[in-house]
Amino acid sequence: MTTSAKLAIACAVAVLPLTAGAVSSDTAYCSTLSKIYQKTAPKHATPSATVPVAMAQCQSGSADHGIAALEQALKNNGMVLPPR
């Protein structure tokens, strides 16, 4: 194995924990946004289709897509977003 191949593998291995941490952090934040929306959304209001889709994305591991939609929905309801 060449030195550059060894270096590339070492870099990839070093980055994996950082990527996994970001994913779990995004998933936790997405879950928090979902819970806030569920607690604060008016019970009589029907959410736009984007909210249930965003919540499903949070649960399925596509938090990056769900976060943007949930943040917007909360802002539209006058909520202050929690720290990320």
Backbone as a chain_set.jsonl record, in Angstrom:
{"seq": "MTTSAKLAIACAVAVLPLTAGAVSSDTAYCSTLSKIYQKTAPKHATPSATVPVAMAQCQSGSADHGIAALEQALKNNGMVLPPR", "coords": {"N": [[0.856, -1.177, 0.0], [0.552, 2.211, -0.807], [2.101, 5.198, 0.484], [0.486, 7.474, 0.271], [-2.038, 6.324, 0.035], [-2.284, 5.105, 2.527], [-2.294, 7.389, 4.112], [-4.656, 8.611, 3.229], [-6.555, 6.755, 4.103], [-6.153, 6.895, 6.864], [-6.94, 9.536, 7.354], [-9.635, 9.413, 6.633], [-10.624, 7.636, 8.549], [-10.178, 9.131, 10.84], [-11.977, 11.213, 10.515], [-14.509, 10.056, 10.635], [-15.679, 9.73, 13.35], [-16.259, 12.437, 13.887], [-18.128, 13.087, 11.934], [-20.205, 11.315, 12.598], [-20.883, 12.319, 15.1], [-21.91, 14.812, 14.403], [-24.139, 14.042, 12.959], [-25.716, 12.722, 14.91], [-26.101, 14.851, 16.595], [-27.571, 16.6, 14.959], [-29.825, 15.01, 14.617], [-30.808, 14.907, 17.229], [-31.392, 17.633, 17.65], [-33.324, 18.011, 15.672], [-35.306, 16.334, 16.628], [-35.913, 17.686, 18.987], [-36.989, 20.061, 17.927], [-39.271, 18.982, 16.714], [-40.715, 18.105, 18.96], [-41.182, 20.534, 20.271], [-42.78, 21.797, 18.366], [-45.007, 20.098, 18.373], [-45.963, 20.547, 20.961], [-46.564, 23.252, 20.971], [-48.028, 24.014, 18.744], [-51.154, 25.167, 17.574], [-53.96, 23.324, 18.614], [-56.245, 23.057, 17.073], [-55.466, 23.673, 14.543], [-54.514, 22.578, 11.332], [-51.504, 21.277, 10.327], [-49.277, 22.406, 7.728], [-48.423, 20.368, 4.918], [-45.708, 20.063, 4.965], [-44.788, 19.922, 7.586], [-45.504, 17.365, 8.898], [-44.029, 15.743, 7.152], [-41.44, 16.682, 7.585], [-41.109, 15.933, 10.265], [-41.164, 13.165, 9.984], [-38.863, 12.86, 8.485], [-36.965, 13.54, 10.383], [-37.133, 11.34, 12.077], [-36.359, 9.321, 10.379], [-33.715, 9.67, 9.876], [-32.941, 11.696, 8.176], [-32.305, 14.273, 9.1], [-31.224, 16.773, 8.408], [-32.822, 17.762, 6.339], [-35.321, 17.867, 7.554], [-34.964, 19.689, 9.647], [-34.798, 22.334, 8.589], [-37.42, 22.769, 7.609], [-38.959, 22.468, 9.952], [-37.879, 24.468, 11.578], [-38.714, 26.727, 10.132], [-41.509, 26.445, 10.292], [-41.902, 26.741, 13.05], [-40.946, 29.355, 13.424], [-42.853, 30.689, 11.885], [-45.007, 30.428, 13.56], [-44.387, 32.176, 15.502], [-42.457, 31.381, 17.356], [-39.454, 31.242, 19.295], [-36.442, 29.9, 18.342], [-34.748, 27.066, 19.768], [-31.388, 26.898, 21.132], [-28.81, 25.6, 19.05]], "CA": [[0.0, 0.0, 0.0], [1.368, 3.411, -0.921], [2.022, 6.136, 1.601], [-0.677, 8.351, 0.089], [-3.234, 5.525, 0.33], [-2.321, 4.971, 3.982], [-2.672, 8.695, 4.63], [-6.074, 8.813, 2.919], [-7.328, 5.893, 5.005], [-6.031, 7.457, 8.208], [-7.773, 10.747, 7.402], [-11.038, 8.995, 6.595], [-10.938, 7.053, 9.86], [-10.186, 10.218, 11.82], [-13.147, 12.063, 10.302], [-15.749, 9.323, 10.906], [-16.346, 10.103, 14.607], [-16.757, 13.799, 13.792], [-19.334, 13.031, 11.121], [-21.236, 10.636, 13.38], [-21.317, 13.249, 16.142], [-22.752, 15.839, 13.79], [-25.411, 13.419, 12.595], [-26.521, 12.507, 16.104], [-26.454, 16.177, 17.086], [-28.658, 17.065, 14.101], [-30.996, 14.192, 14.921], [-31.327, 15.359, 18.52], [-31.968, 18.961, 17.445], [-34.536, 17.815, 14.887], [-36.28, 15.762, 17.556], [-36.314, 18.775, 19.878], [-37.879, 20.933, 17.168], [-40.539, 18.26, 16.548], [-41.422, 18.13, 20.245], [-41.643, 21.905, 20.504], [-43.904, 22.048, 17.461], [-46.16, 19.336, 18.858], [-46.464, 21.161, 22.193], [-46.968, 24.652, 20.824], [-48.922, 24.248, 17.606], [-52.569, 25.192, 17.96], [-54.558, 21.993, 18.458], [-57.272, 23.076, 16.039], [-54.861, 23.967, 13.237], [-53.936, 21.482, 10.57], [-50.207, 21.74, 9.831], [-49.032, 22.225, 6.299], [-47.882, 19.034, 4.638], [-44.268, 20.012, 5.196], [-44.469, 19.615, 8.985], [-45.426, 15.923, 9.124], [-42.921, 15.197, 6.354], [-40.208, 17.036, 8.294], [-41.017, 15.08, 11.456], [-40.807, 11.827, 9.508], [-37.452, 12.918, 8.088], [-36.182, 13.508, 11.621], [-37.14, 9.973, 12.589], [-35.736, 8.398, 9.43], [-32.29, 9.947, 9.731], [-32.693, 12.806, 7.249], [-32.542, 15.441, 9.953], [-30.85, 18.031, 7.758], [-33.979, 18.236, 5.576], [-36.403, 18.137, 8.492], [-34.65, 20.847, 10.484], [-35.152, 23.592, 7.907], [-38.88, 22.903, 7.559], [-39.477, 22.663, 11.308], [-37.484, 25.814, 12.017], [-39.59, 27.695, 9.468], [-42.854, 26.299, 10.861], [-41.888, 27.334, 14.389], [-40.837, 30.802, 13.237], [-44.154, 31.157, 11.402], [-45.904, 30.454, 14.715], [-43.875, 33.151, 16.462], [-41.607, 30.752, 18.352], [-38.01, 31.466, 19.274], [-35.808, 28.592, 18.199], [-33.785, 26.727, 20.818], [-29.999, 26.901, 20.639], [-28.44, 24.368, 18.334]], "C": [[0.898, 1.235, 0.0], [1.169, 4.306, 0.296], [0.797, 7.036, 1.473], [-1.975, 7.597, 0.369], [-3.387, 5.352, 1.836], [-2.78, 6.283, 4.631], [-4.153, 8.968, 4.395], [-6.951, 7.987, 3.841], [-7.301, 6.458, 6.424], [-6.9, 8.698, 8.363], [-9.249, 10.385, 7.429], [-11.464, 8.432, 7.94], [-11.025, 8.142, 10.921], [-11.44, 11.072, 11.711], [-14.451, 11.359, 10.675], [-16.395, 9.697, 12.236], [-16.922, 11.515, 14.575], [-18.056, 13.835, 13.005], [-20.471, 12.383, 11.892], [-21.766, 11.544, 14.476], [-22.226, 14.321, 15.584], [-24.112, 15.271, 13.433], [-26.279, 13.245, 13.829], [-26.943, 13.835, 16.716], [-27.623, 16.754, 16.28], [-29.943, 16.303, 14.398], [-31.624, 14.633, 16.232], [-31.995, 16.718, 18.39], [-33.285, 18.857, 16.689], [-35.652, 17.26, 15.777], [-36.8, 16.826, 18.518], [-37.284, 19.713, 19.171], [-39.252, 20.28, 16.984], [-41.362, 18.325, 17.826], [-41.968, 19.521, 20.549], [-42.848, 22.203, 19.628], [-45.161, 21.342, 17.968], [-46.787, 19.968, 20.098], [-47.07, 22.536, 21.963], [-47.926, 24.928, 19.679], [-50.367, 24.262, 18.088], [-53.22, 23.845, 17.652], [-55.591, 21.944, 17.336], [-56.707, 23.278, 14.627], [-54.316, 22.697, 12.592], [-52.602, 21.973, 10.012], [-50.116, 21.579, 8.32], [-48.391, 20.851, 6.108], [-46.395, 18.937, 4.955], [-43.919, 19.606, 6.62], [-44.456, 18.103, 9.242], [-44.29, 15.249, 8.344], [-41.601, 15.475, 7.068], [-40.023, 16.169, 9.532], [-40.628, 13.651, 11.076], [-39.34, 11.782, 9.085], [-36.553, 12.88, 9.314], [-36.049, 12.079, 12.131], [-36.405, 9.008, 11.67], [-34.249, 8.661, 9.217], [-31.948, 11.033, 8.732], [-32.926, 14.13, 7.957], [-32.235, 16.753, 9.258], [-32.005, 18.609, 6.945], [-35.121, 18.638, 6.507], [-36.194, 19.4, 9.308], [-35.118, 22.143, 9.833], [-36.661, 23.809, 7.909], [-39.468, 23.158, 8.945], [-39.097, 24.031, 11.857], [-38.417, 26.861, 11.412], [-40.999, 27.638, 10.051], [-42.93, 26.927, 12.246], [-41.787, 28.86, 14.309], [-42.166, 31.389, 12.779], [-45.184, 31.24, 12.523], [-45.402, 31.375, 15.819], [-42.98, 32.577, 17.545], [-40.156, 31.179, 18.178], [-37.368, 30.1, 19.253], [-34.842, 28.329, 19.341], [-32.365, 26.792, 20.257], [-29.662, 25.55, 20.013], [-27.208, 23.749, 18.889]], "O": [[1.889, 1.288, 0.728], [0.191, 4.176, 1.033], [0.14, 7.328, 2.472], [-2.922, 8.184, 0.893], [-4.496, 5.441, 2.362], [-3.559, 6.275, 5.584], [-4.83, 9.501, 5.274], [-7.982, 8.468, 4.313], [-8.328, 6.489, 7.101], [-7.531, 8.884, 9.404], [-10.026, 10.989, 8.168], [-12.56, 8.727, 8.416], [-11.872, 8.069, 11.812], [-11.915, 11.601, 12.716], [-15.423, 12.038, 11.006], [-17.596, 9.966, 12.248], [-17.967, 11.765, 15.175], [-18.988, 14.547, 13.381], [-21.601, 12.869, 11.838], [-22.965, 11.544, 14.757], [-23.208, 14.7, 16.223], [-25.129, 15.947, 13.589], [-27.462, 13.585, 13.802], [-28.026, 13.936, 17.293], [-28.551, 17.328, 16.849], [-31.025, 16.889, 14.426], [-32.848, 14.722, 16.333], [-33.062, 16.934, 18.965], [-34.254, 19.537, 17.027], [-36.804, 17.681, 15.676], [-37.991, 16.861, 18.827], [-38.291, 20.117, 19.752], [-40.278, 20.952, 17.087], [-42.567, 18.571, 17.782], [-43.092, 19.66, 21.031], [-43.826, 22.791, 20.089], [-46.245, 21.925, 17.987], [-48.005, 19.929, 20.267], [-47.986, 22.942, 22.678], [-48.571, 25.976, 19.652], [-50.75, 23.446, 18.927], [-53.05, 23.298, 16.563], [-55.785, 20.897, 16.717], [-57.41, 23.071, 13.637], [-53.726, 21.851, 13.264], [-52.564, 22.976, 9.3], [-50.784, 20.735, 7.721], [-47.877, 20.26, 7.058], [-45.881, 17.843, 5.189], [-42.868, 19.008, 6.849], [-43.464, 17.599, 9.768], [-43.672, 14.3, 8.827], [-40.741, 14.598, 7.145], [-38.913, 15.72, 9.82], [-39.847, 13.009, 11.778], [-38.657, 10.781, 9.303], [-35.493, 12.255, 9.287], [-34.975, 11.663, 12.564], [-35.885, 7.989, 12.126], [-33.596, 7.947, 8.455], [-30.77, 11.27, 8.464], [-33.654, 14.994, 7.467], [-32.917, 17.749, 9.496], [-32.151, 19.829, 6.869], [-35.803, 19.635, 6.27], [-37.154, 20.103, 9.623], [-35.771, 22.961, 10.482], [-37.128, 24.914, 8.183], [-40.377, 23.975, 9.093], [-39.901, 24.68, 12.526], [-38.859, 27.777, 12.106], [-41.615, 28.679, 10.278], [-43.921, 27.578, 12.577], [-42.47, 29.569, 15.049], [-42.562, 32.463, 13.232], [-46.126, 32.029, 12.448], [-45.923, 31.36, 16.934], [-42.762, 33.231, 18.565], [-39.695, 31.441, 17.067], [-37.711, 29.234, 20.058], [-34.191, 29.251, 19.833], [-32.17, 26.744, 19.043], [-30.178, 24.508, 20.416], [-26.765, 22.71, 18.401]]}, "num_chains": 1, "name": "protein.A"}
